[in-house]
Amino acid sequence: MKKRTGEAPTYRHMGFDEEYLNFTDELKDETLYKILKYKHLMALSYNRRVKTCQFHAGDFVLRLCSASQPKEQRKLSPKWEGPYRVKRVIGHHTYELEELNGKLVLRTWHASKLCKYYV
């Protein structure tokens, strides 16, 4: 503190008091805590709405048309095509499909592009 002005040099030059410099680490920690808490709440909110869908070998599924023919999609055309049979599970949500006559479908398909077909 300067005797003449009664203000700290940091306040005159930078616009804040020296006393607040001691709180910067606490403020950073508090901000980091709030950010992590917010991310956790957002993850909970998202995970509440997500529907997990897993298929097993032999299940019947429909395939999203826009995933296989993005340019040919029209307003009144069907959204799903199939049915197909899951030949094997490749990854956590990736599947290899085959037609009902046994012919293998090219590419692998993600579970988000498939829908369970009930016979």
Backbone as XML, in Angstrom:
<?xml version="1.0"?>
<chain id="A" units="angstrom">
  <residue number="1" name="MET">
    <atom name="N" x="0.843" y="-1.181" z="0.000"/>
    <atom name="CA" x="0.000" y="0.000" z="0.000"/>
    <atom name="C" x="0.885" y="1.240" z="0.000"/>
  </residue>
  <residue number="2" name="LYS">
    <atom name="N" x="0.561" y="2.137" z="-0.826"/>
    <atom name="CA" x="1.257" y="3.420" z="-0.845"/>
    <atom name="C" x="0.603" y="4.343" z="0.163"/>
  </residue>
  <residue number="3" name="LYS">
    <atom name="N" x="1.439" y="5.046" z="0.886"/>
    <atom name="CA" x="0.897" y="5.962" z="1.890"/>
    <atom name="C" x="0.205" y="7.145" z="1.242"/>
  </residue>
  <residue number="4" name="ARG">
    <atom name="N" x="0.762" y="7.614" z="0.172"/>
    <atom name="CA" x="0.255" y="8.831" z="-0.432"/>
    <atom name="C" x="-1.129" y="8.634" z="-1.050"/>
  </residue>
  <residue number="5" name="THR">
    <atom name="N" x="-1.305" y="7.568" z="-1.849"/>
    <atom name="CA" x="-2.597" y="7.354" z="-2.528"/>
    <atom name="C" x="-3.504" y="6.403" z="-1.764"/>
  </residue>
  <residue number="6" name="GLY">
    <atom name="N" x="-2.927" y="5.538" z="-0.956"/>
    <atom name="CA" x="-3.729" y="4.560" z="-0.235"/>
    <atom name="C" x="-4.122" y="3.371" z="-1.100"/>
  </residue>
  <residue number="7" name="GLU">
    <atom name="N" x="-3.491" y="3.236" z="-2.252"/>
    <atom name="CA" x="-3.803" y="2.137" z="-3.164"/>
    <atom name="C" x="-2.561" y="1.290" z="-3.401"/>
  </residue>
  <residue number="8" name="ALA">
    <atom name="N" x="-2.780" y="0.037" z="-3.721"/>
    <atom name="CA" x="-1.675" y="-0.859" z="-4.044"/>
    <atom name="C" x="-1.186" y="-0.567" z="-5.452"/>
  </residue>
  <residue number="9" name="PRO">
    <atom name="N" x="0.119" y="-0.757" z="-5.719"/>
    <atom name="CA" x="0.635" y="-0.502" z="-7.069"/>
    <atom name="C" x="-0.039" y="-1.373" z="-8.133"/>
  </residue>
  <residue number="10" name="THR">
    <atom name="N" x="-0.384" y="-2.578" z="-7.770"/>
    <atom name="CA" x="-1.052" y="-3.435" z="-8.758"/>
    <atom name="C" x="-2.431" y="-2.898" z="-9.126"/>
  </residue>
  <residue number="11" name="TYR">
    <atom name="N" x="-3.094" y="-2.253" z="-8.197"/>
    <atom name="CA" x="-4.409" y="-1.688" z="-8.485"/>
    <atom name="C" x="-4.277" y="-0.506" z="-9.429"/>
  </residue>
  <residue number="12" name="ARG">
    <atom name="N" x="-3.237" y="0.329" z="-9.231"/>
    <atom name="CA" x="-3.048" y="1.511" z="-10.075"/>
    <atom name="C" x="-2.706" y="1.119" z="-11.509"/>
  </residue>
  <residue number="13" name="HIS">
    <atom name="N" x="-1.870" y="0.077" z="-11.658"/>
    <atom name="CA" x="-1.390" y="-0.274" z="-12.994"/>
    <atom name="C" x="-2.253" y="-1.323" z="-13.691"/>
  </residue>
  <residue number="14" name="MET">
    <atom name="N" x="-2.776" y="-2.260" z="-12.942"/>
    <atom name="CA" x="-3.488" y="-3.375" z="-13.570"/>
    <atom name="C" x="-4.960" y="-3.452" z="-13.224"/>
  </residue>
  <residue number="15" name="GLY">
    <atom name="N" x="-5.412" y="-2.670" z="-12.279"/>
    <atom name="CA" x="-6.826" y="-2.627" z="-11.981"/>
    <atom name="C" x="-7.302" y="-3.647" z="-10.974"/>
  </residue>
  <residue number="16" name="PHE">
    <atom name="N" x="-6.407" y="-4.316" z="-10.241"/>
    <atom name="CA" x="-6.848" y="-5.238" z="-9.201"/>
    <atom name="C" x="-5.906" y="-5.153" z="-8.006"/>
  </residue>
  <residue number="17" name="ASP">
    <atom name="N" x="-6.409" y="-5.584" z="-6.866"/>
    <atom name="CA" x="-5.666" y="-5.518" z="-5.610"/>
    <atom name="C" x="-4.714" y="-6.690" z="-5.462"/>
  </residue>
  <residue number="18" name="GLU">
    <atom name="N" x="-3.653" y="-6.478" z="-4.691"/>
    <atom name="CA" x="-2.706" y="-7.546" z="-4.388"/>
    <atom name="C" x="-3.359" y="-8.671" z="-3.602"/>
  </residue>
  <residue number="19" name="GLU">
    <atom name="N" x="-4.310" y="-8.321" z="-2.784"/>
    <atom name="CA" x="-4.972" y="-9.318" z="-1.943"/>
    <atom name="C" x="-5.668" y="-10.387" z="-2.783"/>
  </residue>
  <residue number="20" name="TYR">
    <atom name="N" x="-6.175" y="-9.974" z="-3.941"/>
    <atom name="CA" x="-6.893" y="-10.925" z="-4.788"/>
    <atom name="C" x="-5.952" y="-11.878" z="-5.523"/>
  </residue>
  <residue number="21" name="LEU">
    <atom name="N" x="-4.660" y="-11.531" z="-5.589"/>
    <atom name="CA" x="-3.706" y="-12.431" z="-6.233"/>
    <atom name="C" x="-3.589" y="-13.745" z="-5.473"/>
  </residue>
  <residue number="22" name="ASN">
    <atom name="N" x="-3.820" y="-13.714" z="-4.177"/>
    <atom name="CA" x="-3.746" y="-14.928" z="-3.371"/>
    <atom name="C" x="-4.913" y="-15.867" z="-3.663"/>
  </residue>
  <residue number="23" name="PHE">
    <atom name="N" x="-5.996" y="-15.342" z="-4.198"/>
    <atom name="CA" x="-7.189" y="-16.149" z="-4.451"/>
    <atom name="C" x="-7.225" y="-16.758" z="-5.852"/>
  </residue>
  <residue number="24" name="THR">
    <atom name="N" x="-6.251" y="-16.437" z="-6.705"/>
    <atom name="CA" x="-6.316" y="-16.925" z="-8.087"/>
    <atom name="C" x="-6.256" y="-18.448" z="-8.156"/>
  </residue>
  <residue number="25" name="ASP">
    <atom name="N" x="-5.405" y="-19.072" z="-7.348"/>
    <atom name="CA" x="-5.344" y="-20.540" z="-7.366"/>
    <atom name="C" x="-6.659" y="-21.148" z="-6.900"/>
  </residue>
  <residue number="26" name="GLU">
    <atom name="N" x="-7.250" y="-20.544" z="-5.883"/>
    <atom name="CA" x="-8.538" y="-21.039" z="-5.397"/>
    <atom name="C" x="-9.622" y="-20.867" z="-6.459"/>
  </residue>
  <residue number="27" name="LEU">
    <atom name="N" x="-9.592" y="-19.727" z="-7.157"/>
    <atom name="CA" x="-10.580" y="-19.494" z="-8.214"/>
    <atom name="C" x="-10.399" y="-20.481" z="-9.366"/>
  </residue>
  <residue number="28" name="LYS">
    <atom name="N" x="-9.142" y="-20.767" z="-9.723"/>
    <atom name="CA" x="-8.890" y="-21.741" z="-10.787"/>
    <atom name="C" x="-9.405" y="-23.124" z="-10.391"/>
  </residue>
  <residue number="29" name="ASP">
    <atom name="N" x="-9.138" y="-23.519" z="-9.154"/>
    <atom name="CA" x="-9.608" y="-24.824" z="-8.685"/>
    <atom name="C" x="-11.131" y="-24.893" z="-8.665"/>
  </residue>
  <residue number="30" name="GLU">
    <atom name="N" x="-11.750" y="-23.815" z="-8.209"/>
    <atom name="CA" x="-13.213" y="-23.776" z="-8.155"/>
    <atom name="C" x="-13.813" y="-23.828" z="-9.558"/>
  </residue>
  <residue number="31" name="THR">
    <atom name="N" x="-13.197" y="-23.106" z="-10.495"/>
    <atom name="CA" x="-13.676" y="-23.109" z="-11.877"/>
    <atom name="C" x="-13.523" y="-24.493" z="-12.499"/>
  </residue>
  <residue number="32" name="LEU">
    <atom name="N" x="-12.380" y="-25.136" z="-12.268"/>
    <atom name="CA" x="-12.166" y="-26.480" z="-12.792"/>
    <atom name="C" x="-13.197" y="-27.453" z="-12.228"/>
  </residue>
  <residue number="33" name="TYR">
    <atom name="N" x="-13.489" y="-27.335" z="-10.942"/>
    <atom name="CA" x="-14.498" y="-28.189" z="-10.312"/>
    <atom name="C" x="-15.866" y="-27.980" z="-10.960"/>
  </residue>
  <residue number="34" name="LYS">
    <atom name="N" x="-16.225" y="-26.708" z="-11.206"/>
    <atom name="CA" x="-17.529" y="-26.418" z="-11.818"/>
    <atom name="C" x="-17.606" y="-26.960" z="-13.242"/>
  </residue>
  <residue number="35" name="ILE">
    <atom name="N" x="-16.504" y="-26.865" z="-13.993"/>
    <atom name="CA" x="-16.482" y="-27.380" z="-15.366"/>
    <atom name="C" x="-16.660" y="-28.896" z="-15.362"/>
  </residue>
  <residue number="36" name="LEU">
    <atom name="N" x="-15.930" y="-29.579" z="-14.484"/>
    <atom name="CA" x="-16.044" y="-31.041" z="-14.416"/>
    <atom name="C" x="-17.434" y="-31.476" z="-13.969"/>
  </residue>
  <residue number="37" name="LYS">
    <atom name="N" x="-18.014" y="-30.741" z="-13.034"/>
    <atom name="CA" x="-19.365" y="-31.052" z="-12.568"/>
    <atom name="C" x="-20.378" y="-30.865" z="-13.702"/>
  </residue>
  <residue number="38" name="TYR">
    <atom name="N" x="-20.218" y="-29.786" z="-14.487"/>
    <atom name="CA" x="-21.114" y="-29.523" z="-15.611"/>
    <atom name="C" x="-20.988" y="-30.627" z="-16.666"/>
  </residue>
  <residue number="39" name="LYS">
    <atom name="N" x="-19.756" y="-31.039" z="-16.979"/>
    <atom name="CA" x="-19.561" y="-32.105" z="-17.964"/>
    <atom name="C" x="-20.195" y="-33.410" z="-17.497"/>
  </residue>
  <residue number="40" name="HIS">
    <atom name="N" x="-20.073" y="-33.686" z="-16.213"/>
    <atom name="CA" x="-20.676" y="-34.903" z="-15.659"/>
    <atom name="C" x="-22.201" y="-34.857" z="-15.781"/>
  </residue>
  <residue number="41" name="LEU">
    <atom name="N" x="-22.798" y="-33.700" z="-15.478"/>
    <atom name="CA" x="-24.256" y="-33.559" z="-15.594"/>
    <atom name="C" x="-24.710" y="-33.679" z="-17.047"/>
  </residue>
  <residue number="42" name="MET">
    <atom name="N" x="-23.936" y="-33.124" z="-17.974"/>
    <atom name="CA" x="-24.284" y="-33.234" z="-19.392"/>
    <atom name="C" x="-24.194" y="-34.685" z="-19.858"/>
  </residue>
  <residue number="43" name="ALA">
    <atom name="N" x="-23.188" y="-35.403" z="-19.392"/>
    <atom name="CA" x="-23.060" y="-36.816" z="-19.758"/>
    <atom name="C" x="-24.236" y="-37.620" z="-19.213"/>
  </residue>
  <residue number="44" name="LEU">
    <atom name="N" x="-24.649" y="-37.343" z="-17.983"/>
    <atom name="CA" x="-25.810" y="-38.038" z="-17.418"/>
    <atom name="C" x="-27.067" y="-37.747" z="-18.223"/>
  </residue>
  <residue number="45" name="SER">
    <atom name="N" x="-27.247" y="-36.489" z="-18.605"/>
    <atom name="CA" x="-28.423" y="-36.100" z="-19.381"/>
    <atom name="C" x="-28.431" y="-36.796" z="-20.739"/>
  </residue>
  <residue number="46" name="TYR">
    <atom name="N" x="-27.281" y="-36.850" z="-21.398"/>
    <atom name="CA" x="-27.189" y="-37.491" z="-22.708"/>
    <atom name="C" x="-27.426" y="-38.998" z="-22.583"/>
  </residue>
  <residue number="47" name="ASN">
    <atom name="N" x="-26.782" y="-39.618" z="-21.620"/>
    <atom name="CA" x="-26.883" y="-41.074" z="-21.468"/>
    <atom name="C" x="-28.275" y="-41.529" z="-21.072"/>
  </residue>
  <residue number="48" name="ARG">
    <atom name="N" x="-29.066" y="-40.649" z="-20.471"/>
    <atom name="CA" x="-30.440" y="-40.993" z="-20.126"/>
    <atom name="C" x="-31.288" y="-41.177" z="-21.382"/>
  </residue>
  <residue number="49" name="ARG">
    <atom name="N" x="-30.980" y="-40.410" z="-22.429"/>
    <atom name="CA" x="-31.787" y="-40.442" z="-23.650"/>
    <atom name="C" x="-31.309" y="-41.463" z="-24.675"/>
  </residue>
  <residue number="50" name="VAL">
    <atom name="N" x="-30.083" y="-41.928" z="-24.555"/>
    <atom name="CA" x="-29.527" y="-42.845" z="-25.540"/>
    <atom name="C" x="-30.091" y="-44.242" z="-25.328"/>
  </residue>
  <residue number="51" name="LYS">
    <atom name="N" x="-30.547" y="-44.830" z="-26.412"/>
    <atom name="CA" x="-31.048" y="-46.200" z="-26.356"/>
    <atom name="C" x="-29.985" y="-47.107" z="-26.964"/>
  </residue>
  <residue number="52" name="THR">
    <atom name="N" x="-29.469" y="-47.993" z="-26.168"/>
    <atom name="CA" x="-28.485" y="-48.928" z="-26.704"/>
    <atom name="C" x="-29.222" y="-50.076" z="-27.373"/>
  </residue>
  <residue number="53" name="CYS">
    <atom name="N" x="-28.708" y="-50.482" z="-28.493"/>
    <atom name="CA" x="-29.356" y="-51.556" z="-29.216"/>
    <atom name="C" x="-28.265" y="-52.476" z="-29.733"/>
  </residue>
  <residue number="54" name="GLN">
    <atom name="N" x="-28.310" y="-53.707" z="-29.294"/>
    <atom name="CA" x="-27.325" y="-54.687" z="-29.716"/>
    <atom name="C" x="-28.041" y="-55.838" z="-30.404"/>
  </residue>
  <residue number="55" name="PHE">
    <atom name="N" x="-27.403" y="-56.333" z="-31.437"/>
    <atom name="CA" x="-27.950" y="-57.451" z="-32.185"/>
    <atom name="C" x="-27.017" y="-58.645" z="-32.030"/>
  </residue>
  <residue number="56" name="HIS">
    <atom name="N" x="-27.560" y="-59.816" z="-32.233"/>
    <atom name="CA" x="-26.781" y="-61.050" z="-32.151"/>
    <atom name="C" x="-26.836" y="-61.734" z="-33.511"/>
  </residue>
  <residue number="57" name="ALA">
    <atom name="N" x="-25.918" y="-62.630" z="-33.758"/>
    <atom name="CA" x="-25.902" y="-63.369" z="-35.020"/>
    <atom name="C" x="-27.228" y="-64.111" z="-35.176"/>
  </residue>
  <residue number="58" name="GLY">
    <atom name="N" x="-27.849" y="-63.959" z="-36.342"/>
    <atom name="CA" x="-29.128" y="-64.604" z="-36.609"/>
    <atom name="C" x="-30.323" y="-63.687" z="-36.434"/>
  </residue>
  <residue number="59" name="ASP">
    <atom name="N" x="-30.154" y="-62.518" z="-35.829"/>
    <atom name="CA" x="-31.260" y="-61.567" z="-35.672"/>
    <atom name="C" x="-31.631" y="-60.974" z="-37.027"/>
  </residue>
  <residue number="60" name="PHE">
    <atom name="N" x="-32.906" y="-60.645" z="-37.186"/>
    <atom name="CA" x="-33.376" y="-59.989" z="-38.396"/>
    <atom name="C" x="-33.400" y="-58.486" z="-38.163"/>
  </residue>
  <residue number="61" name="VAL">
    <atom name="N" x="-32.886" y="-57.732" z="-39.142"/>
    <atom name="CA" x="-32.804" y="-56.277" z="-39.008"/>
    <atom name="C" x="-33.231" y="-55.609" z="-40.305"/>
  </residue>
  <residue number="62" name="LEU">
    <atom name="N" x="-33.614" y="-54.346" z="-40.189"/>
    <atom name="CA" x="-33.854" y="-53.484" z="-41.340"/>
    <atom name="C" x="-32.700" y="-52.502" z="-41.419"/>
  </residue>
  <residue number="63" name="ARG">
    <atom name="N" x="-32.370" y="-52.072" z="-42.632"/>
    <atom name="CA" x="-31.258" y="-51.155" z="-42.847"/>
    <atom name="C" x="-31.804" y="-49.806" z="-43.302"/>
  </residue>
  <residue number="64" name="LEU">
    <atom name="N" x="-31.266" y="-48.720" z="-42.782"/>
    <atom name="CA" x="-31.695" y="-47.375" z="-43.150"/>
    <atom name="C" x="-31.343" y="-47.110" z="-44.608"/>
  </residue>
  <residue number="65" name="CYS">
    <atom name="N" x="-32.324" y="-46.673" z="-45.407"/>
    <atom name="CA" x="-32.097" y="-46.465" z="-46.839"/>
    <atom name="C" x="-31.100" y="-45.345" z="-47.107"/>
  </residue>
  <residue number="66" name="SER">
    <atom name="N" x="-31.156" y="-44.269" z="-46.346"/>
    <atom name="CA" x="-30.263" y="-43.139" z="-46.608"/>
    <atom name="C" x="-28.809" y="-43.516" z="-46.377"/>
  </residue>
  <residue number="67" name="ALA">
    <atom name="N" x="-28.550" y="-44.550" z="-45.584"/>
    <atom name="CA" x="-27.178" y="-44.985" z="-45.347"/>
    <atom name="C" x="-26.613" y="-45.698" z="-46.567"/>
  </residue>
  <residue number="68" name="SER">
    <atom name="N" x="-27.476" y="-46.323" z="-47.354"/>
    <atom name="CA" x="-26.989" y="-47.064" z="-48.510"/>
    <atom name="C" x="-27.120" y="-46.282" z="-49.814"/>
  </residue>
  <residue number="69" name="GLN">
    <atom name="N" x="-28.076" y="-45.349" z="-49.900"/>
    <atom name="CA" x="-28.296" y="-44.579" z="-51.128"/>
    <atom name="C" x="-28.582" y="-43.117" z="-50.792"/>
  </residue>
  <residue number="70" name="PRO">
    <atom name="N" x="-27.598" y="-42.332" z="-50.412"/>
    <atom name="CA" x="-27.883" y="-40.966" z="-49.968"/>
    <atom name="C" x="-28.430" y="-40.047" z="-51.057"/>
  </residue>
  <residue number="71" name="LYS">
    <atom name="N" x="-28.079" y="-40.254" z="-52.328"/>
    <atom name="CA" x="-28.511" y="-39.343" z="-53.394"/>
    <atom name="C" x="-29.915" y="-39.655" z="-53.900"/>
  </residue>
  <residue number="72" name="GLU">
    <atom name="N" x="-30.360" y="-40.877" z="-53.746"/>
    <atom name="CA" x="-31.635" y="-41.305" z="-54.306"/>
    <atom name="C" x="-32.816" y="-41.102" z="-53.364"/>
  </residue>
  <residue number="73" name="GLN">
    <atom name="N" x="-32.567" y="-40.565" z="-52.200"/>
    <atom name="CA" x="-33.627" y="-40.440" z="-51.192"/>
    <atom name="C" x="-34.664" y="-39.402" z="-51.627"/>
  </residue>
  <residue number="74" name="ARG">
    <atom name="N" x="-35.904" y="-39.761" z="-51.608"/>
    <atom name="CA" x="-37.024" y="-38.872" z="-51.919"/>
    <atom name="C" x="-37.930" y="-38.771" z="-50.710"/>
  </residue>
  <residue number="75" name="LYS">
    <atom name="N" x="-38.850" y="-37.841" z="-50.770"/>
    <atom name="CA" x="-39.713" y="-37.578" z="-49.622"/>
    <atom name="C" x="-40.611" y="-38.768" z="-49.275"/>
  </residue>
  <residue number="76" name="LEU">
    <atom name="N" x="-41.182" y="-39.415" z="-50.264"/>
    <atom name="CA" x="-42.139" y="-40.487" z="-50.005"/>
    <atom name="C" x="-41.554" y="-41.885" z="-50.190"/>
  </residue>
  <residue number="77" name="SER">
    <atom name="N" x="-40.260" y="-41.972" z="-50.377"/>
    <atom name="CA" x="-39.656" y="-43.297" z="-50.531"/>
    <atom name="C" x="-39.521" y="-43.963" z="-49.163"/>
  </residue>
  <residue number="78" name="PRO">
    <atom name="N" x="-39.435" y="-45.276" z="-49.127"/>
    <atom name="CA" x="-39.341" y="-45.962" z="-47.830"/>
    <atom name="C" x="-38.058" y="-45.590" z="-47.090"/>
  </residue>
  <residue number="79" name="LYS">
    <atom name="N" x="-38.150" y="-45.521" z="-45.785"/>
    <atom name="CA" x="-37.004" y="-45.143" z="-44.953"/>
    <atom name="C" x="-36.112" y="-46.340" z="-44.634"/>
  </residue>
  <residue number="80" name="TRP">
    <atom name="N" x="-36.705" y="-47.537" z="-44.596"/>
    <atom name="CA" x="-35.970" y="-48.740" z="-44.221"/>
    <atom name="C" x="-36.058" y="-49.757" z="-45.343"/>
  </residue>
  <residue number="81" name="GLU">
    <atom name="N" x="-35.025" y="-50.562" z="-45.513"/>
    <atom name="CA" x="-35.038" y="-51.637" z="-46.506"/>
    <atom name="C" x="-34.584" y="-52.935" z="-45.839"/>
  </residue>
  <residue number="82" name="GLY">
    <atom name="N" x="-35.060" y="-54.009" z="-46.371"/>
    <atom name="CA" x="-34.683" y="-55.291" z="-45.781"/>
    <atom name="C" x="-35.860" y="-56.233" z="-45.801"/>
  </residue>
  <residue number="83" name="PRO">
    <atom name="N" x="-35.922" y="-57.242" z="-45.057"/>
    <atom name="CA" x="-35.094" y="-57.573" z="-43.892"/>
    <atom name="C" x="-33.772" y="-58.243" z="-44.279"/>
  </residue>
  <residue number="84" name="TYR">
    <atom name="N" x="-32.811" y="-58.104" z="-43.395"/>
    <atom name="CA" x="-31.515" y="-58.762" z="-43.503"/>
    <atom name="C" x="-31.288" y="-59.570" z="-42.233"/>
  </residue>
  <residue number="85" name="ARG">
    <atom name="N" x="-30.331" y="-60.479" z="-42.307"/>
    <atom name="CA" x="-29.974" y="-61.274" z="-41.135"/>
    <atom name="C" x="-28.559" y="-60.870" z="-40.717"/>
  </residue>
  <residue number="86" name="VAL">
    <atom name="N" x="-28.339" y="-60.736" z="-39.425"/>
    <atom name="CA" x="-26.996" y="-60.434" z="-38.924"/>
    <atom name="C" x="-26.165" y="-61.701" z="-39.049"/>
  </residue>
  <residue number="87" name="LYS">
    <atom name="N" x="-25.104" y="-61.623" z="-39.851"/>
    <atom name="CA" x="-24.254" y="-62.799" z="-40.041"/>
    <atom name="C" x="-23.278" y="-62.939" z="-38.881"/>
  </residue>
  <residue number="88" name="ARG">
    <atom name="N" x="-22.601" y="-61.824" z="-38.531"/>
    <atom name="CA" x="-21.693" y="-61.877" z="-37.386"/>
    <atom name="C" x="-21.501" y="-60.485" z="-36.807"/>
  </residue>
  <residue number="89" name="VAL">
    <atom name="N" x="-21.132" y="-60.456" z="-35.548"/>
    <atom name="CA" x="-20.850" y="-59.209" z="-34.844"/>
    <atom name="C" x="-19.358" y="-58.951" z="-34.986"/>
  </residue>
  <residue number="90" name="ILE">
    <atom name="N" x="-19.004" y="-57.771" z="-35.520"/>
    <atom name="CA" x="-17.591" y="-57.466" z="-35.759"/>
    <atom name="C" x="-17.000" y="-56.663" z="-34.608"/>
  </residue>
  <residue number="91" name="GLY">
    <atom name="N" x="-17.675" y="-55.605" z="-34.224"/>
    <atom name="CA" x="-17.196" y="-54.773" z="-33.128"/>
    <atom name="C" x="-18.290" y="-54.623" z="-32.094"/>
  </residue>
  <residue number="92" name="HIS">
    <atom name="N" x="-18.163" y="-53.577" z="-31.295"/>
    <atom name="CA" x="-19.154" y="-53.353" z="-30.241"/>
    <atom name="C" x="-20.525" y="-53.020" z="-30.836"/>
  </residue>
  <residue number="93" name="HIS">
    <atom name="N" x="-20.550" y="-52.220" z="-31.909"/>
    <atom name="CA" x="-21.813" y="-51.843" z="-32.556"/>
    <atom name="C" x="-21.739" y="-52.014" z="-34.073"/>
  </residue>
  <residue number="94" name="THR">
    <atom name="N" x="-20.848" y="-52.853" z="-34.565"/>
    <atom name="CA" x="-20.659" y="-53.035" z="-35.998"/>
    <atom name="C" x="-21.037" y="-54.463" z="-36.379"/>
  </residue>
  <residue number="95" name="TYR">
    <atom name="N" x="-21.780" y="-54.572" z="-37.502"/>
    <atom name="CA" x="-22.329" y="-55.876" z="-37.873"/>
    <atom name="C" x="-22.113" y="-56.149" z="-39.349"/>
  </residue>
  <residue number="96" name="GLU">
    <atom name="N" x="-22.004" y="-57.419" z="-39.668"/>
    <atom name="CA" x="-21.949" y="-57.876" z="-41.045"/>
    <atom name="C" x="-23.309" y="-58.497" z="-41.348"/>
  </residue>
  <residue number="97" name="LEU">
    <atom name="N" x="-23.916" y="-58.086" z="-42.460"/>
    <atom name="CA" x="-25.275" y="-58.531" z="-42.790"/>
    <atom name="C" x="-25.264" y="-59.477" z="-43.984"/>
  </residue>
  <residue number="98" name="GLU">
    <atom name="N" x="-26.325" y="-60.273" z="-44.069"/>
    <atom name="CA" x="-26.552" y="-61.107" z="-45.242"/>
    <atom name="C" x="-28.036" y="-61.059" z="-45.579"/>
  </residue>
  <residue number="99" name="GLU">
    <atom name="N" x="-28.331" y="-61.234" z="-46.865"/>
    <atom name="CA" x="-29.728" y="-61.282" z="-47.282"/>
    <atom name="C" x="-30.325" y="-62.610" z="-46.835"/>
  </residue>
  <residue number="100" name="LEU">
    <atom name="N" x="-31.641" y="-62.718" z="-46.929"/>
    <atom name="CA" x="-32.305" y="-63.939" z="-46.459"/>
    <atom name="C" x="-31.938" y="-65.163" z="-47.288"/>
  </residue>
  <residue number="101" name="ASN">
    <atom name="N" x="-31.524" y="-64.945" z="-48.548"/>
    <atom name="CA" x="-31.113" y="-66.076" z="-49.379"/>
    <atom name="C" x="-29.654" y="-66.471" z="-49.136"/>
  </residue>
  <residue number="102" name="GLY">
    <atom name="N" x="-28.957" y="-65.791" z="-48.226"/>
    <atom name="CA" x="-27.584" y="-66.152" z="-47.870"/>
    <atom name="C" x="-26.515" y="-65.309" z="-48.527"/>
  </residue>
  <residue number="103" name="LYS">
    <atom name="N" x="-26.901" y="-64.405" z="-49.436"/>
    <atom name="CA" x="-25.922" y="-63.561" z="-50.126"/>
    <atom name="C" x="-25.411" y="-62.488" z="-49.163"/>
  </residue>
  <residue number="104" name="LEU">
    <atom name="N" x="-24.095" y="-62.338" z="-49.083"/>
    <atom name="CA" x="-23.469" y="-61.390" z="-48.162"/>
    <atom name="C" x="-23.665" y="-59.955" z="-48.651"/>
  </residue>
  <residue number="105" name="VAL">
    <atom name="N" x="-24.036" y="-59.047" z="-47.760"/>
    <atom name="CA" x="-24.205" y="-57.628" z="-48.087"/>
    <atom name="C" x="-22.850" y="-56.949" z="-47.943"/>
  </residue>
  <residue number="106" name="LEU">
    <atom name="N" x="-22.489" y="-56.135" z="-48.936"/>
    <atom name="CA" x="-21.212" y="-55.429" z="-48.885"/>
    <atom name="C" x="-21.195" y="-54.436" z="-47.732"/>
  </residue>
  <residue number="107" name="ARG">
    <atom name="N" x="-20.012" y="-54.163" z="-47.220"/>
    <atom name="CA" x="-19.772" y="-53.219" z="-46.124"/>
    <atom name="C" x="-20.213" y="-53.802" z="-44.788"/>
  </residue>
  <residue number="108" name="THR">
    <atom name="N" x="-19.770" y="-53.134" z="-43.759"/>
    <atom name="CA" x="-20.262" y="-53.430" z="-42.415"/>
    <atom name="C" x="-21.204" y="-52.304" z="-42.033"/>
  </residue>
  <residue number="109" name="TRP">
    <atom name="N" x="-22.080" y="-52.563" z="-41.074"/>
    <atom name="CA" x="-23.112" y="-51.593" z="-40.726"/>
    <atom name="C" x="-23.090" y="-51.310" z="-39.237"/>
  </residue>
  <residue number="110" name="HIS">
    <atom name="N" x="-23.209" y="-50.034" z="-38.899"/>
    <atom name="CA" x="-23.253" y="-49.606" z="-37.504"/>
    <atom name="C" x="-24.679" y="-49.775" z="-36.980"/>
  </residue>
  <residue number="111" name="ALA">
    <atom name="N" x="-24.797" y="-50.008" z="-35.680"/>
    <atom name="CA" x="-26.105" y="-50.258" z="-35.062"/>
    <atom name="C" x="-27.040" y="-49.065" z="-35.196"/>
  </residue>
  <residue number="112" name="SER">
    <atom name="N" x="-26.500" y="-47.846" z="-35.322"/>
    <atom name="CA" x="-27.359" y="-46.668" z="-35.463"/>
    <atom name="C" x="-28.085" y="-46.658" z="-36.806"/>
  </residue>
  <residue number="113" name="LYS">
    <atom name="N" x="-27.604" y="-47.419" z="-37.782"/>
    <atom name="CA" x="-28.228" y="-47.492" z="-39.107"/>
    <atom name="C" x="-29.093" y="-48.733" z="-39.274"/>
  </residue>
  <residue number="114" name="LEU">
    <atom name="N" x="-29.286" y="-49.484" z="-38.189"/>
    <atom name="CA" x="-30.075" y="-50.711" z="-38.233"/>
    <atom name="C" x="-31.233" y="-50.627" z="-37.255"/>
  </residue>
  <residue number="115" name="CYS">
    <atom name="N" x="-32.293" y="-51.365" z="-37.564"/>
    <atom name="CA" x="-33.474" y="-51.416" z="-36.702"/>
    <atom name="C" x="-33.909" y="-52.879" z="-36.614"/>
  </residue>
  <residue number="116" name="LYS">
    <atom name="N" x="-34.317" y="-53.306" z="-35.445"/>
    <atom name="CA" x="-34.731" y="-54.701" z="-35.262"/>
    <atom name="C" x="-36.005" y="-54.967" z="-36.067"/>
  </residue>
  <residue number="117" name="TYR">
    <atom name="N" x="-36.026" y="-56.095" z="-36.747"/>
    <atom name="CA" x="-37.172" y="-56.509" z="-37.548"/>
    <atom name="C" x="-37.858" y="-57.655" z="-36.818"/>
  </residue>
  <residue number="118" name="TYR">
    <atom name="N" x="-39.129" y="-57.456" z="-36.497"/>
    <atom name="CA" x="-39.891" y="-58.465" z="-35.760"/>
    <atom name="C" x="-40.692" y="-59.300" z="-36.741"/>
  </residue>
  <residue number="119" name="VAL">
    <atom name="N" x="-40.476" y="-60.596" z="-36.730"/>
    <atom name="CA" x="-41.154" y="-61.507" z="-37.650"/>
    <atom name="C" x="-42.415" y="-62.011" z="-37.002"/>
  </residue>
</chain>
